[in-house]
Amino acid sequence: MNLEDNIGDVIRKGRLASNTTPATAAAAAGLSEAELTAIEESSTIAKQPNWAALGKAIGMDGIKLQRIAGGWKPSGIDLSIWRELRQITSAGNGMTVNCYLVWDEMSREAALFDTGFDAAPVFQLIEENGLDLRHLFLTHLHDDHVAAMDTIRAKFPKIHLHVNSKTAPPQHRVRLNEFLHLGSLRVTNRETPGHADEGVTYIVGNWSEDAPHVAIVGDAIFAGSMGGGRDQWDLAKQKVREQIFSLPPETLLCPGHGPMTTIAQEKENNPFF
């Protein structure tokens, strides 16, 4: 799976996060504004930027930026370790989005994290594996992450909805740091606002054979990038550092877009951090 953001996307997000003008960023990089714009719009690199200076100008790590430009992707993740975890990718509105299905091996109790655009592959996995879908956890309420919610709730009317929104009915609101059991698995949460006010990361632990924790992070962080921070970039980055990077380095990160990665790989390669 390709990265959600190419080098142009990453540079543009970093420039917006640091409130740096194209002229200032281009001058630091040793490029013309047209050359910088070409990189941001199409990832076309006709002339190599001064990566260190560009990174410094837009508040990013220049070495990591160069690594992304060179085609870095997360590697070395053996997903078979988490036998009861599936990433489901669906397309709509010109984009792709991930949701995740998790279940307990013995009880077959299952939970879905976000919905994506299409419920059909979710239903197929539930049927194929004989699952009892009990919970729907939402990382945030942007349309691409909840598009199939009505379809899923219509098929499973007793499913328990979890959302970190102050406007949600009380019975559906996430209680921060609460523990919820899914058979032998344990689900807890941490607030990760910035990309969305209601942003929350769900952490699934107690996997069989001591597999590392799994963190379903929504758009708080992507492999090599992060979701847009609107006017809250500092908060978004702070919450990633405090709430996500404080997890063990081997933790599997399951983002809303792009490939899965790990805490260790993002600390080493994500230019925002």
Kinemage of the C-alpha trace (Angstrom):
@kinemage 1
@onewidth
@group {chain A} dominant
@subgroup {mainchain}
@vectorlist {calphas} color= white
{ca met a 1} P 0.000 0.000 0.000
{ca asn a 2} L 1.305 3.447 -0.934
{ca leu a 3} L 1.780 6.183 1.648
{ca glu a 4} L -1.234 8.427 2.116
{ca asp a 5} L 0.911 11.540 1.591
{ca asn a 6} L 3.654 11.902 -1.005
{ca ile a 7} L 6.577 14.253 -0.456
{ca gly a 8} L 4.650 17.198 -1.905
{ca asp a 9} L 1.773 16.652 0.508
{ca val a 10} L 4.166 16.383 3.440
{ca ile a 11} L 6.040 19.580 2.577
{ca arg a 12} L 2.805 21.493 2.031
{ca lys a 13} L 1.397 20.318 5.374
{ca gly a 14} L 4.630 21.216 7.138
{ca arg a 15} L 4.655 24.655 5.575
{ca leu a 16} L 1.036 25.278 6.574
{ca ala a 17} L 1.688 23.980 10.085
{ca ser a 18} L 4.590 26.393 10.518
{ca asn a 19} L 2.767 29.268 8.772
{ca thr a 20} L 5.656 29.633 6.328
{ca thr a 21} L 5.078 31.354 2.985
{ca pro a 22} L 6.022 29.589 -0.260
{ca ala a 23} L 8.589 32.326 -0.934
{ca thr a 24} L 10.325 31.810 2.415
{ca ala a 25} L 10.323 28.016 2.122
{ca ala a 26} L 11.593 28.125 -1.468
{ca ala a 27} L 14.398 30.523 -0.612
{ca ala a 28} L 15.528 28.321 2.275
{ca ala a 29} L 15.468 25.245 0.039
{ca gly a 30} L 17.462 26.961 -2.710
{ca leu a 31} L 14.524 26.703 -5.119
{ca ser a 32} L 12.370 29.090 -7.057
{ca glu a 33} L 8.768 29.419 -5.945
{ca ala a 34} L 7.727 27.618 -9.133
{ca glu a 35} L 10.030 24.690 -8.308
{ca leu a 36} L 8.652 24.437 -4.768
{ca thr a 37} L 5.085 24.640 -6.079
{ca ala a 38} L 5.818 21.815 -8.532
{ca ile a 39} L 7.013 19.639 -5.660
{ca glu a 40} L 3.988 20.445 -3.508
{ca glu a 41} L 1.484 19.915 -6.312
{ca ser a 42} L 2.928 16.871 -8.079
{ca ser a 43} L 6.014 15.714 -6.138
{ca thr a 44} L 8.075 16.579 -9.237
{ca ile a 45} L 11.628 17.256 -8.074
{ca ala a 46} L 13.514 18.846 -10.959
{ca lys a 47} L 16.204 20.187 -8.623
{ca gln a 48} L 17.123 18.684 -5.260
{ca pro a 49} L 16.241 21.049 -2.428
{ca asn a 50} L 18.543 21.792 0.448
{ca trp a 51} L 16.614 19.367 2.621
{ca ala a 52} L 18.164 20.438 5.937
{ca ala a 53} L 17.430 24.111 5.332
{ca leu a 54} L 13.932 23.416 4.021
{ca gly a 55} L 13.154 21.273 7.047
{ca lys a 56} L 14.401 23.968 9.416
{ca ala a 57} L 12.305 26.625 7.656
{ca ile a 58} L 9.062 24.650 7.942
{ca gly a 59} L 9.671 23.076 11.353
{ca met a 60} L 10.378 19.562 10.096
{ca asp a 61} L 13.267 17.104 10.085
{ca gly a 62} L 15.130 17.575 6.799
{ca ile a 63} L 16.767 14.147 6.855
{ca lys a 64} L 13.384 12.478 7.279
{ca leu a 65} L 11.909 14.639 4.504
{ca gln a 66} L 14.642 13.433 2.169
{ca arg a 67} L 13.894 9.857 3.220
{ca ile a 68} L 10.214 10.280 2.272
{ca ala a 69} L 11.240 11.814 -1.058
{ca gly a 70} L 13.459 8.777 -1.652
{ca gly a 71} L 10.514 6.406 -1.386
{ca trp a 72} L 10.549 5.323 2.275
{ca lys a 73} L 7.722 3.037 3.383
{ca pro a 74} L 7.195 1.141 6.655
{ca ser a 75} L 8.738 -2.306 6.540
{ca gly a 76} L 9.215 -5.465 8.525
{ca ile a 77} L 5.688 -5.757 9.978
{ca asp a 78} L 4.482 -9.358 10.245
{ca leu a 79} L 0.727 -8.852 10.347
{ca ser a 80} L 0.110 -12.556 10.945
{ca ile a 81} L 1.079 -11.938 14.586
{ca trp a 82} L -2.347 -10.317 15.050
{ca arg a 83} L -4.501 -13.130 13.704
{ca glu a 84} L -7.807 -11.485 14.654
{ca leu a 85} L -7.161 -8.088 13.069
{ca arg a 86} L -8.166 -7.012 9.558
{ca gln a 87} L -7.589 -3.749 7.725
{ca ile a 88} L -10.462 -2.971 5.325
{ca thr a 89} L -9.858 -0.304 2.684
{ca ser a 90} L -12.705 1.236 0.690
{ca ala a 91} L -12.906 4.028 -1.865
{ca gly a 92} L -15.233 6.986 -2.311
{ca asn a 93} L -15.206 10.704 -3.079
{ca gly a 94} L -11.821 10.386 -4.767
{ca met a 95} L -10.029 8.887 -1.776
{ca thr a 96} L -9.464 5.637 0.065
{ca val a 97} L -9.983 5.121 3.792
{ca asn a 98} L -9.262 2.320 6.251
{ca cys a 99} L -11.406 0.766 8.916
{ca tyr a 100} L -10.406 -2.121 11.170
{ca leu a 101} L -12.180 -5.245 12.386
{ca val a 102} L -10.944 -6.894 15.589
{ca trp a 103} L -12.273 -9.972 17.370
{ca asp a 104} L -11.588 -12.384 20.189
{ca glu a 105} L -10.479 -15.794 18.977
{ca met a 106} L -12.508 -17.812 21.477
{ca ser a 107} L -15.736 -15.867 22.045
{ca arg a 108} L -15.882 -14.431 18.469
{ca glu a 109} L -16.974 -11.088 19.943
{ca ala a 110} L -15.978 -8.401 17.455
{ca ala a 111} L -15.532 -4.644 17.224
{ca leu a 112} L -15.301 -2.375 14.205
{ca phe a 113} L -13.171 0.778 14.326
{ca asp a 114} L -14.564 3.393 11.901
{ca thr a 115} L -16.659 2.288 8.921
{ca gly a 116} L -15.113 3.466 5.666
{ca phe a 117} L -17.318 3.978 2.621
{ca asp a 118} L -18.505 0.420 2.041
{ca ala a 119} L -20.038 -1.968 4.585
{ca ala a 120} L -20.036 -4.988 2.238
{ca pro a 121} L -16.463 -6.200 2.954
{ca val a 122} L -17.110 -5.787 6.682
{ca phe a 123} L -20.223 -7.946 6.468
{ca gln a 124} L -18.335 -10.530 4.423
{ca leu a 125} L -15.563 -10.851 7.025
{ca ile a 126} L -18.119 -11.127 9.832
{ca glu a 127} L -19.912 -13.935 8.027
{ca glu a 128} L -16.752 -15.777 6.958
{ca asn a 129} L -15.356 -15.785 10.497
{ca gly a 130} L -18.600 -16.380 12.401
{ca leu a 131} L -18.326 -13.153 14.382
{ca asp a 132} L -20.655 -11.433 16.810
{ca leu a 133} L -20.264 -7.695 16.106
{ca arg a 134} L -20.801 -5.946 19.448
{ca his a 135} L -19.122 -2.540 19.176
{ca leu a 136} L -18.497 0.305 16.725
{ca phe a 137} L -15.697 2.656 17.798
{ca leu a 138} L -15.293 5.940 15.896
{ca thr a 139} L -11.941 7.743 15.908
{ca his a 140} L -13.614 10.954 14.682
{ca leu a 141} L -16.668 12.036 12.742
{ca his a 142} L -15.337 13.123 9.350
{ca asp a 143} L -17.527 11.790 6.545
{ca asp a 144} L -15.057 9.268 5.130
{ca his a 145} L -14.772 7.537 8.507
{ca val a 146} L -18.496 7.229 9.182
{ca ala a 147} L -19.983 6.908 5.670
{ca ala a 148} L -21.217 3.331 6.184
{ca met a 149} L -22.403 3.807 9.773
{ca asp a 150} L -26.139 3.848 9.014
{ca thr a 151} L -25.859 0.664 6.935
{ca ile a 152} L -23.923 -1.114 9.677
{ca arg a 153} L -26.271 -0.018 12.448
{ca ala a 154} L -29.276 -1.070 10.372
{ca lys a 155} L -27.886 -4.597 10.054
{ca phe a 156} L -26.711 -4.733 13.684
{ca pro a 157} L -29.258 -2.610 15.592
{ca lys a 158} L -27.906 -3.664 19.000
{ca ile a 159} L -24.321 -2.624 18.234
{ca his a 160} L -22.882 -0.286 20.875
{ca leu a 161} L -21.577 2.987 19.427
{ca his a 162} L -18.559 4.751 20.987
{ca val a 163} L -17.686 8.326 19.999
{ca asn a 164} L -15.687 11.062 21.719
{ca ser a 165} L -18.136 13.855 20.939
{ca lys a 166} L -19.726 16.186 23.454
{ca thr a 167} L -22.855 16.323 21.290
{ca ala a 168} L -23.370 12.544 21.215
{ca pro a 169} L -26.060 10.983 23.427
{ca pro a 170} L -24.554 10.162 26.839
{ca gln a 171} L -24.787 6.402 26.333
{ca his a 172} L -22.525 6.652 23.275
{ca arg a 173} L -19.872 9.011 24.623
{ca val a 174} L -16.394 7.640 25.205
{ca arg a 175} L -15.331 7.688 28.838
{ca leu a 176} L -11.671 8.540 28.695
{ca asn a 177} L -9.240 5.860 29.820
{ca glu a 178} L -12.057 3.380 30.468
{ca phe a 179} L -11.382 -0.318 29.864
{ca leu a 180} L -13.743 -2.399 27.782
{ca his a 181} L -13.344 -6.145 27.309
{ca leu a 182} L -13.881 -7.885 23.988
{ca gly a 183} L -13.591 -11.476 25.112
{ca ser a 184} L -10.017 -11.626 26.388
{ca leu a 185} L -8.972 -8.505 24.462
{ca arg a 186} L -8.971 -5.157 26.232
{ca val a 187} L -9.830 -1.835 24.570
{ca thr a 188} L -8.968 1.528 26.082
{ca asn a 189} L -8.584 5.017 24.656
{ca arg a 190} L -6.619 8.253 24.657
{ca glu a 191} L -7.734 11.678 23.430
{ca thr a 192} L -5.919 12.807 20.270
{ca pro a 193} L -7.627 16.016 19.072
{ca gly a 194} L -6.134 18.381 16.514
{ca his a 195} L -7.193 16.943 13.187
{ca ala a 196} L -10.688 16.760 14.694
{ca asp a 197} L -11.922 18.102 18.020
{ca glu a 198} L -13.378 14.692 18.911
{ca gly a 199} L -10.282 12.758 17.805
{ca val a 200} L -9.565 9.691 19.911
{ca thr a 201} L -7.121 6.777 19.621
{ca tyr a 202} L -8.219 3.286 20.650
{ca ile a 203} L -5.667 0.837 22.023
{ca val a 204} L -6.295 -2.896 21.856
{ca gly a 205} L -4.204 -5.142 24.095
{ca asn a 206} L -4.070 -8.630 25.605
{ca trp a 207} L -3.518 -10.306 22.240
{ca ser a 208} L -2.753 -13.999 22.069
{ca glu a 209} L 0.905 -15.013 22.144
{ca asp a 210} L 1.783 -11.594 23.625
{ca ala a 211} L 1.484 -9.745 20.314
{ca pro a 212} L 2.165 -5.997 20.748
{ca his a 213} L -0.607 -3.516 21.394
{ca val a 214} L -2.558 -2.167 18.437
{ca ala a 215} L -3.421 1.551 18.288
{ca ile a 216} L -6.200 2.627 15.922
{ca val a 217} L -5.273 6.284 15.453
{ca gly a 218} L -7.698 7.652 12.843
{ca asp a 219} L -6.049 10.627 11.134
{ca ala a 220} L -3.893 11.694 14.073
{ca ile a 221} L -0.832 10.219 12.351
{ca phe a 222} L -0.089 8.437 9.079
{ca ala a 223} L 2.972 6.488 8.006
{ca gly a 224} L 5.430 9.298 7.273
{ca ser a 225} L 2.906 12.095 7.794
{ca met a 226} L -0.197 13.146 9.728
{ca gly a 227} L -3.723 14.395 9.115
{ca gly a 228} L -4.341 18.071 8.499
{ca gly a 229} L -4.256 20.148 11.666
{ca arg a 230} L -6.586 22.948 10.539
{ca asp a 231} L -5.652 25.777 12.937
{ca gln a 232} L -4.551 23.324 15.636
{ca trp a 233} L -1.291 21.924 14.271
{ca asp a 234} L 0.620 22.415 17.524
{ca leu a 235} L -2.103 20.627 19.491
{ca ala a 236} L -2.250 17.808 16.943
{ca lys a 237} L 1.513 17.198 17.131
{ca gln a 238} L 1.543 17.541 20.910
{ca lys a 239} L -1.142 14.882 21.301
{ca val a 240} L 0.719 12.478 19.011
{ca arg a 241} L 3.854 12.895 21.116
{ca glu a 242} L 2.042 12.594 24.447
{ca gln a 243} L -0.668 10.047 23.751
{ca ile a 244} L 0.672 7.907 20.894
{ca phe a 245} L 4.480 8.064 21.016
{ca ser a 246} L 4.343 7.239 24.737
{ca leu a 247} L 3.169 3.727 23.805
{ca pro a 248} L 5.760 0.930 23.492
{ca pro a 249} L 7.907 1.192 20.319
{ca glu a 250} L 6.644 -2.110 18.912
{ca thr a 251} L 2.985 -0.921 19.045
{ca leu a 252} L 1.224 -1.401 15.692
{ca leu a 253} L -0.273 1.851 14.397
{ca cys a 254} L -3.439 1.516 12.317
{ca pro a 255} L -4.139 4.846 10.572
{ca gly a 256} L -7.248 5.976 8.790
{ca his a 257} L -5.356 6.264 5.502
{ca gly a 258} L -2.314 4.530 4.088
{ca pro a 259} L -0.338 1.550 5.389
{ca met a 260} L 0.060 0.306 8.925
{ca thr a 261} L 3.299 1.187 10.701
{ca thr a 262} L 4.811 1.129 14.203
{ca ile a 263} L 5.731 3.648 16.873
{ca ala a 264} L 9.436 2.872 16.356
{ca gln a 265} L 9.290 3.433 12.602
{ca glu a 266} L 7.416 6.720 12.940
{ca lys a 267} L 9.779 8.090 15.558
{ca glu a 268} L 12.657 7.293 13.230
{ca asn a 269} L 11.151 8.381 9.916
{ca asn a 270} L 8.179 10.752 10.308
{ca pro a 271} L 9.425 14.283 9.487
{ca phe a 272} L 6.800 15.977 11.656
{ca phe a 273} L 8.431 14.541 14.806
